[in-house]
Amino acid sequence: MTIRSLTSVEVHPEPFTTDSGRTSTVWQLLQSRGMVTVEGLDTRARVLAFARQVMMLVPHRDSDLDGLTTISDRGAASRHPGLAGLGTGELHAHTERSSLPCPPRLMLLVCQQPALSGGDVLLTDGLALHTWLLKRAPKALEAMTLPGTAFYGDGGGHPSQVFTRYRGDRVSVRLRQDALASFSPLLVPYLPHLRSAIESLQQRITLRAGQGYLIDNSRWLHARTEFHGDRVCLRALGNPLAPMLPGFPVPVDGAVPEGTGVGSATP
């Protein structure tokens, strides 16, 4: 297996030779970029083994007995609210399990069988998104930090906001854009700014069999293009086995720190 770090649209290899070296590289990339891409995970056993090295798996309604969720087209079931990921249609940028009070911090998605066409992954770095809004739409950004201006889920969902601020100039992002998302009238006028920013910043990855990505679910939004054919992916959700500070660092002046790999993606 090879560990990779996503810097922009390009993917740059960072091979390893030992398990300790691999784990160290994973944590370095998660802390600095919130993202690691991997390849060579071409069996369920290998996906599960890698997931268990970095996270304590969190069960999901649709997960299998081993804790992994098989993401494939389930036909009519995907038409129910919140199940669009189990269909073939487009998925808008979102945070995994956004309706929980504390969504799992990590998400791993690995392709086992690519689609005949489409099914590309679209990723948006929350740091780049925050920077884009701070520079181009600061009033919109301020509205997106107001507590309780977003509600994610059904009647048992969770009131939240798009961006949550923490001490030490750290921020997290939480979003969903399907039928289970509702927004305060205070925030609705600014949603076009958010969607424009996401569209400008999305980075596309075409996954082949055995390739995937591990993201900090409090930093990266992920989406998917429509596809045709029998696309099969495995997903793991969980919390990190090593300490991670809340959210991601945001400079006071809005500048993107060196090493984040988002500079060239920001218009």
Secondary structure, 3 states (H helix, E strand, C coil): CEEEEECCCCEEEECCCCHHHHHHHHHHHHHHCCEEEEECCCCHHHHHHHHHHHEEECCCCCCCCCCCEEECCCHHHHHCCCCHHHCCCCEEEECCCCCCCCCCCEEEEEEEECCCEECCEEEEEHHHHHHHHHHHCHHHHHHHCCCCCEEECCCCCEEECCEEEECCCEEEECCCCCCCEEECCCCHHHHHHHHHHHHHHCEEECCCCCCEEEEECCCEEEEECCEECCCEEEEEEEEECCCCCCCEECCCCCCCCCCCCCHHHCC
